[in-house]
């Protein structure tokens, strides 16, 4: 299998001392390309720097809803500047998160809408986050969806109704190791087969969301892109597809969505 991880937080401090080894383990596990997630202006800059320095990496530029309280015109200008870099392939991670509410909901909504407007202006796809905010999320997305070239709801964990809402809006869906969690994610095994192959992408969200069914589990409990192969096998089984077919379909979908050069690999 050759896989694309569409969401890994490789700028996280947990990767500071061994990123090259992490990437080598990912390459040996069949991960050929990774999109590094930007979650703030600073993190987006770091993601772009990593992607510029290493083959097989790209980046997004955005402000996560947790960071929305500090979003302002200067942040928007900084994201626009980052988006001009060739290694930056989407705006985001942006959206709404009412589960944590680390930023006030109104600030989240303002930051989300501003980033959708930026993506529409630049003609770039968006990398979206939604948790416990479905109605408000859809209301804002609906104002911009027709002007956006593409949108992926990253780390989808919702129910059938939410999935149907996203598919009706021609959104792509990102599935993580949440599907491997027997406590919270088993419902995804019943839903993932409903996602059209041309709209399904896979991701680790490393260093978060280590698949619970890994055996043995890594000592530090840190998720890494190399575990995308395990997630892909779980998804393939849930979809009733051979792992190699699922790998090819999700890889080609990711490459089309983000405009990745298939010849540039880790």
N, C-alpha and C positions, 0 to 999 in steps of 0.2 A: 504494500500500500504506500502511496505517496499522498500526503495530507497537507492541508492548509489550516493553520490555527488562526481564526479571524480575530481572536481577542486574548492577548496575553499582556499582563502588566510588567513588562521586563524592566521598566525603570524603577520598580519597587526596590526598596533598600535591601530586601532579602536576597536579591540577585547581585548585589554590588561586588561581592568578592569572588564569584565563580560563574559569571555570565557565559564566558567562553565554554566552560565545561557543560553548562546547561544547554547551550545551543548544540554542542557536539552530541550530547545524549539525545536531543530531539532529532537531529539528523539521522543518527543510527536507528531511531525508532520509526523513521519513515516520514517525519515532518519536513517538508521541503521549503515551506514559506510560512512566515508569521507576520501578522499585523499587530503592532505594538499599540496598546491603548493609551490615549491621552486623556487625563481626567482633570487637569487644571492647566493653567497657562504654563506653569513650571514643568509639570509632568509631560505636557505635550511637547515642550521644547526638548526635554530629555528623550522622549520617544523618537522625535525627528532626528536627533543627533545619533541615536543608536542605529536607526534605519539607514542614515547616510553613511555610516561607518562600516556596515556589514552587509554582504550579499544575502538576499533572501528575506530581508526585513523591510517592512513598510510601517507607516504610522498613521494614527488619527490625531486630530487636534480638536480638543473640546474641553468643556467645563462640566463635570459631573454634578448632578443636583446636590450632592453633599457639599460642594464647594460654591454653590450659587450665591450665598450671602455676600461674597466678595466680588461678584461679577459686575463689571461696569464697562464704560465705553473703551477704556484702555485695554481691558481684557479682550473685548471684541476685536479691537484693532490688532492686538497681538495674535489672536487666532487667525485673522485674515492674512497676516504676514507669514505665519507658519504654513497656511494652506497653499501659499504660492510655491512652496518647496516641492520638488518632484517626488520626494519620498512620502509626502503626506497625501493620503488617498481618500480620506473621508473627514467630515465634520462630526465630532462627538468624542467621547461619550457624553451625550446630553439627554435630558429627559426629566422625569419626575420620580421622586422617592418619598412617599408619605409614610413608609414603614419606620424609617429612622428619623426623618425630619431634622437632620443636622443643619439644614438651612430652612428658613421660613417658607411655607408653600408659595406665597406670593413671589418671593425672590426666585424660587425654582421656576415658576411659570414664566417670569420675565426672561430669565437666562435661557430657558428652553426655546421660547419663541424667537429670541434674538439670534440664536444659533441656527434655527431652521431658516430664518430670513437670510442669514449669511450663506448657508449652503445653497439656497435657491438662487441667490445673486451670483454665486461662483459656479453653479452647475455641478455641485459635488454631491455624492451620496451621503447619507447620515447614518451614524452608529448610535442606536437609541437604547435608553434604559428606562424601565418602568417597573415600579413596585408599589402596590397598594394605592395606585393613582390612576386606574384605567380610564375612568370617565373624563377626568380633566386632561389626561394625556391625549385621548382621542380627539377631544374638542380642539386642542391646539394643533395637533397633527393635521386634522382635517382642513384647517385654514391654509396649510402649506403643501399638502401632499401632491397636488397636481403640478406644483412648480418644482418639485424635487425629482431628480433623475432616478433615484433609488433610495430605499430605506430598509435597514435591517433592525429588527427588534432583538437585541443581543440578550443572551442568557434568559431565554424564555422559560418561565416557570408556571405560567398561568393555566387556566382551565380551557375547556373546549370552546366556550363562548368567546373568550378573549382571543384564542387562536383564530376563530372564524372572523372576528372583527379585523384582525391584522391581515389575514389572507384576502379579505374583501377589499382591502386598501392596497393590494399588490405589494405588501411588505415581504421581505425575506425574514427568515427566522433562524436565530442562532441557538443551538442546543449545546449545553455544557455537561459536566459531570454531575450536575443536579439529577440527571436521569438515573444515575447510579446509586442514589440515596433512597433506600427502602422506606425511610420514615416520611420523606417529603416529596420525593420525585417519581415514585412508581407510576403515578397517573400519566407521566410523559411517555411511558412505553406504549400506552394505548393511543396517544395522540400523535406521536411523531410520524407514523405512517400516513397520516392525513396531509402532511406538508408535501406539496409537489416537489419532486426531485430538483427542479430548477430553482426552487426557493429555499432549500435547506442548506445551512452551513453549520460548521461545528467549531468548537472553541474550548479552551481550558479555563479561561479567566484566571490563569496563574498569576500570583501564588495562591489564590483563593480556590475554594471549591474542589479540594482534593477528592477524587471519587471514593466514596465510602466502602466500595466493594473491592478495592485493590488489596491484593494479598501477595507478599507481605506489604504492609504500609511503610512508607519512608519514615525514618526516625524523627525527622524534623516536622513532619506533617505539612510540608510545603508542596504545593502543586507545581508541576513543571510542564512545559509543552510536550515532553516525551510521553506523557500520559494521554495525549490525544488519541493514540492508537487504541488504547483500552476503551475510551469513550466511543470511538468509531465502531468498535466491535459490538458494544452494547446497543448502540443505535441501529446498526445493521441487523442484529437479531430481532430487535423490536419491529423493524420495518419489513422483515422477511426478505432481505436482500443479501447477496454475498458481500462480505466486507470489501472486497476489491472493487465491486461495482459502486458501493456507497462512497468509497474513497475517491473514485474517479468523478462521480457526480458532484460531490461536495467541493472537490478541488476545482473543477471546471467552473462551477457556479461562483465560487469565491474569486477566481481569477477574472471572470467577466464582471462581477459586481464592483470590485475595487480597481480593475484595470491593471492587474499584476502581470508582469512579464513572466511567462511560464519558464523561460530559460534562466531566470535568476533564482538560484536556490541556495539554501544554507550550505 
